[in-house]
Amino acid sequence: MRRAALLFVVVFGLLVFTGIVTINSLSVVERVTLVDHIRGTVEAKQPGETGFKPLSGEARILSGTVLKTGRDAGALLHWADGTRLEAGAETTLTVLRCQLNKRTSASLRLFKLDVGRILVHVIQALSASSKFEVRTPTATAGVRGTEFAVKVASDGSTEVLVYEGNVAVGSGGKSLGVGQGHAVSVNGTGSVTDTHQLGDADRSEWEKSEAAKG
């Protein structure tokens, strides 16, 4: 009798757990990522594909897509909520995740920047359960709602520049808050080497970017 009761409890618990997982999975949807303002040679490798194909006009990309821009090239990624991400020349960027939980309204956007430069405008302040993160070979930049840029050199060294708001930069197991009007540099081994104020050239670069435009 006790064994039957225990079996019932275990089976009931598994059914409840399966139901919760199913509901959560049905609630999570892919956010549509549009790409436009394409200039020069911009290529994409979609999930499941082995090679890169040129992008032209207005394209849609999925999570897992790798973007590559050529010399003097670039493209703008944008979403329905107004968030914009501009990829600069000679950039390799992977859209790791781009999802929305309709039940909780929590959004998840994860990117991997191997080399090059991106300029980002997160228009809406993110909830505590949401995440917007850019990962590089040596650092991770996490934001809640801000305007910032990330640059990665060929040796993996990273620079994060904050135009508005705050960005948490993680490297080597440590996290550093970078405030508005400041930048932080991380070398190829993952050590923070410098923090400084933005210069006129940095501000001009942002003002001219497509990501900064409404």
C-alpha positions in Angstrom: 0.0 0.0 0.0 2.8 2.4 0.9 4.7 1.5 -2.2 1.6 2.2 -4.4 1.1 5.6 -2.6 4.8 6.5 -3.1 4.6 5.5 -6.8 1.5 7.7 -7.2 3.3 10.7 -5.6 6.3 10.2 -7.9 4.2 9.9 -11.0 2.1 12.9 -10.1 5.2 14.9 -9.5 6.6 14.0 -12.8 3.4 14.9 -14.6 3.3 18.3 -12.9 7.0 18.9 -13.7 6.4 17.9 -17.3 3.4 20.2 -17.5 5.4 23.2 -16.2 8.3 22.6 -18.6 5.8 22.3 -21.5 4.0 25.5 -20.6 7.3 27.4 -20.3 8.6 26.0 -23.6 5.4 27.1 -25.4 5.7 30.6 -23.8 9.2 31.2 -25.1 9.3 32.5 -28.7 12.0 33.6 -31.1 12.3 37.4 -31.4 12.5 38.3 -35.1 15.8 39.9 -35.9 15.8 42.2 -39.0 18.9 43.2 -40.8 19.0 46.3 -43.1 21.2 49.4 -43.9 23.5 46.8 -45.4 26.6 48.4 -47.0 29.5 46.6 -48.6 29.9 42.8 -48.3 27.9 41.3 -45.5 27.5 37.5 -45.2 25.6 35.2 -42.9 25.8 31.5 -42.0 22.4 30.4 -40.8 22.0 27.5 -38.3 22.5 24.1 -40.0 24.3 25.7 -43.0 28.0 25.0 -43.7 28.9 28.2 -45.6 28.3 31.9 -45.7 25.8 33.5 -48.1 25.6 37.2 -49.0 22.9 39.3 -47.4 21.0 42.0 -49.4 17.9 44.1 -48.9 16.1 43.4 -45.6 17.0 40.0 -44.2 15.7 38.0 -41.2 18.1 36.0 -39.1 17.6 33.4 -36.4 19.4 32.5 -33.2 22.7 30.7 -34.0 23.3 32.8 -37.1 26.9 34.1 -37.7 27.3 37.5 -39.4 30.5 38.6 -41.1 31.2 42.0 -42.6 33.9 42.9 -45.0 36.2 45.9 -45.3 34.3 49.2 -45.4 31.1 47.2 -44.8 28.4 47.1 -42.1 24.8 46.3 -41.2 22.1 47.2 -38.7 20.2 44.6 -36.7 17.0 45.8 -35.1 13.9 44.5 -33.2 10.3 45.4 -32.8 11.0 47.0 -29.3 13.3 49.5 -30.9 16.6 47.9 -29.8 19.3 48.4 -32.5 22.8 46.8 -33.0 25.1 48.1 -35.7 27.9 45.8 -36.8 31.0 47.7 -38.2 33.6 46.7 -40.8 35.5 43.4 -40.5 33.3 42.1 -37.8 32.3 38.6 -36.9 29.2 38.4 -34.7 27.1 35.4 -33.6 23.5 35.8 -32.5 23.5 33.2 -29.8 20.0 33.7 -28.4 17.2 36.1 -29.1 14.0 35.1 -27.3 11.0 36.4 -25.4 9.0 34.7 -22.7 5.5 35.8 -23.4 4.3 34.6 -20.0 6.8 36.6 -17.9 7.8 39.3 -20.5 11.4 38.4 -19.9 13.7 38.8 -22.9 17.0 37.1 -23.6 19.5 38.4 -26.1 23.0 36.9 -26.1 25.7 37.8 -28.7 29.3 36.6 -29.3 31.7 39.2 -30.8 34.8 37.4 -32.0 36.4 40.4 -33.7 35.4 43.8 -34.9 33.0 46.5 -33.6 29.4 46.8 -32.6 27.4 49.8 -31.5 24.3 49.1 -29.4 21.2 51.0 -28.4 18.9 49.2 -25.9 15.9 51.5 -25.9 13.9 49.9 -23.1 15.1 49.3 -19.5 15.3 45.6 -19.0 13.5 43.8 -16.2 15.4 41.9 -13.5 14.6 38.6 -15.3 15.8 39.8 -18.7 19.3 39.7 -20.0 21.2 41.5 -22.8 24.8 40.3 -23.0 27.7 40.6 -25.4 30.5 38.0 -25.0 34.0 38.5 -26.4 37.1 36.2 -26.1 38.2 38.1 -23.0 35.2 39.8 -21.5 31.4 39.9 -21.1 29.3 43.1 -21.2 25.9 42.9 -19.6 23.4 45.8 -19.7 19.9 46.7 -18.5 19.2 49.6 -20.9 21.9 51.8 -22.4 23.9 53.0 -25.3 27.4 51.4 -25.7 30.0 50.0 -28.0 32.2 46.9 -27.9 35.4 46.6 -29.9 37.5 43.4 -30.2 41.0 43.3 -31.7 42.5 40.2 -33.5 44.3 39.2 -30.2 40.9 39.1 -28.3 41.6 42.4 -26.4 38.3 44.2 -25.7 37.2 47.8 -25.2 33.8 48.7 -23.9 32.6 52.3 -24.3 29.5 53.5 -22.5 27.6 56.5 -24.0 24.6 56.3 -21.7 23.6 54.3 -18.7 25.9 51.6 -17.1 27.5 48.4 -18.3 28.8 45.6 -16.1 32.0 44.3 -17.7 33.1 40.8 -16.5 36.6 39.4 -17.0 38.8 37.0 -15.1 36.1 36.2 -12.6 35.6 39.9 -11.7 33.0 42.4 -12.6 33.5 46.1 -13.1 30.8 48.7 -13.5 31.5 51.2 -16.3 29.4 54.4 -16.1 28.2 56.9 -18.7 31.0 58.7 -20.6 33.7 56.1 -19.7 35.4 53.2 -21.3 37.3 50.1 -20.1 40.0 48.1 -21.8 40.7 44.4 -21.3 43.9 42.9 -22.8 44.3 39.6 -24.6 44.8 37.7 -21.4 41.6 39.0 -19.8 43.1 41.6 -17.5 41.7 45.1 -17.2 44.5 47.5 -18.3 42.8 50.9 -18.4 39.7 52.9 -17.6 39.2 56.3 -19.1 36.8 59.0 -20.2 35.4 58.9 -23.8 37.1 61.3 -26.2 35.6 63.4 -28.9 36.4 60.8 -31.6 34.5 58.2 -29.6 31.5 60.4 -29.2 31.5 61.4 -32.9 31.6 57.7 -33.9 28.4 57.1 -31.9 26.6 60.2 -33.2 27.2 59.1 -36.8 26.1 55.5 -36.2 22.8 54.0 -37.5 22.3 52.4 -34.0 22.0 55.8 -32.4 19.4 57.1 -34.8 15.7 56.9 -33.9 
